[in-house]
Amino acid sequence: MDLTERPDPGRASSGPESIVTRTTPAPPARVRAGVTGLFQGFALLTTGLLAGTFAYGAVNIVPAFNAVPLEVRLTFHSAMMRLNEPVMRTAMALAIISSLGLALASRGLPRLLPAGAAVLGLGSLLITLLGNVPLHQDIKRWAATGSAPPGHQEILRQWDTFHAMRTATGLAAFLLIIVAAVVLHRPHHDA
């Protein structure tokens, strides 16, 4: 908290040696701005990491899955998901929490932007839990048995579609946080 020294208005001044000073806490607006800034930085970091991770997967990993033989995809996909699931769930949770924190710390209409980012982050999480994760179970089973059932291509396309959907929601959440950062730093935003 910023502390400043101010002359005591109740004492008469007869020179520099008679000035009594006291410390006063920083005004609430400055504290609010500091808290908002912390949430903004955290929200930028977490939504950016989430969006970047999803985008990297969409641009590099999914095409690589589709370029290798099925057995290689199943083995790699299973191993990667085992390692990724706890990390990505944590990343999604942090993006949601930080966006909600920024929404609560902000004032006026600009708070709708991080609130929307939190909703989009929740969308990414739900798509993952209800779409991708159940399909991971199928892929693990196929990798363990060394064979995929007839029609497996459609299931793998569904996984790719769910990944594209969560990538879009993750990128949209990040863009909303970027816009919120710009709006909240304008000199005369709606407070």
Secondary structure, 3 states (H helix, E strand, C coil): CCCEEEECCCCCCCCHHHCCEEEECCCHHHHHHHHHHHHHHHHHHHHHHHHHHHHHHHHHHHHHHHHCCHHHHHHHHHHHHHHHHHHHHHHHHHHHHHHHHHHHHCCCHHHHHHHHHHHHHHHHHHHHHHHHHHHHHHHHHHHHHCCCCCCHHHHHHHHHHHHHHHHHHHHHHHHHHHHHHHHHCCCCCCC
